[in-house]
Amino acid sequence: MSTIRAHETYPQSYNKSLLSSGLSRVAVYYELMKPRISVMVLVTVTIGYFLASESVISLIGLLQTLIGISLVAVASNTLNQWVERDTDSRMERTKSRPLPTGRLSSAEVLLFGLFCGVIGLIFLYLFVNFQTTLLACLTMILYVGIYTPLKRKSTLCTMIGAIPGALPPVLGWLAAGGSYSLEALTLFGILFMWQFPHFLAIAWIYKDQYEKAGLKMLPQIAIKKGHTGWIAIFYAIALIPVTLLASQLSIAGTFYTYTALILGLVYLISSIRFMLDESRKTARQLLLTSLVYLPLLLAVMTWDHFYLLS
């Protein structure tokens, strides 16, 4: 009887081990995808899609857009980690990622990234449109092929990286049938300007780690104290008229205008506080402000847009 029971229970324990191993591997790939960044990309794509759709929204078209762009976003995040596998291992905030810890090999990460990128672009071409496919491909090339390696060479990486970071709402705009217009440029400009205070706050918080990893981020080469803060202020100021342009173009209305102005001033004040006292505390406050600012601004813009159409 004991022999029979052992024979009967062995497959069960073996299957449990396989299941546990499989789930663990799925979790590692999920981590590789940088889900929080990918979700943010899809949210801004959706907003761009809504704003270009006017009063009629194709849910099937939106779903197809999100599937294709999510694959491209996963590819970009994956290939970014493949390129930065050495520098990631030198930074406290990134050394626990799948590649530095050896949970995934360099070859399988590269293959997974390329696979997702190719499939995502093919999907966009077949089910969305050529314009969106082309811009998605350009976004991935800028992020992985230019921005990522440039981080080791020049602080210009921040400006270059802000370009692919600002393109998701334009991707949504094009996917819904919109064209390269002043409205699309405005959506791009909002995300482009917003990124600078946001990223400078992150770069300040982790400046020692970036320096240790050999990455050329602005805070390490600032000419004097307050220099980084002044750059944040410049872009926070520039962001205000760009956001107000959305109401001038009838993307949104009066309620959005007042909201954008108030949020812009709050963002500017937070940047000024960072400039006056460049510290981890003020950098974290600026980072938190940026994380509240963008989703609130875009949510009000979208709501006000459909209110105008109703």
Secondary structure by P-SEA (a helix, b strand, c coil): caaaaaaaaaaaaaaaaaaaaaaaaaaaaaaaaaaaaaaaaaaaaaaaaaaaacccccaaaaaaaaaaaaaaaaaaaaaaaaaaaaaaaacccccccccccccccaaaaaaaaaaaaaaaaaaaaacccaaaaaaaaaaaaaaccccccccccccaaaaaaaaaaacaaaaaaaaacccccaaaaaaaaaaaaaaaaaaaaaaaaaaaaaaaaccccccccccccaaaaaaaaaaaaaaaaaaacccccccccaaaaaaaaaaaaaaaaaaaaaaacccaaaaaaaaaaaaacaaaaaaaaaaaaaaaac
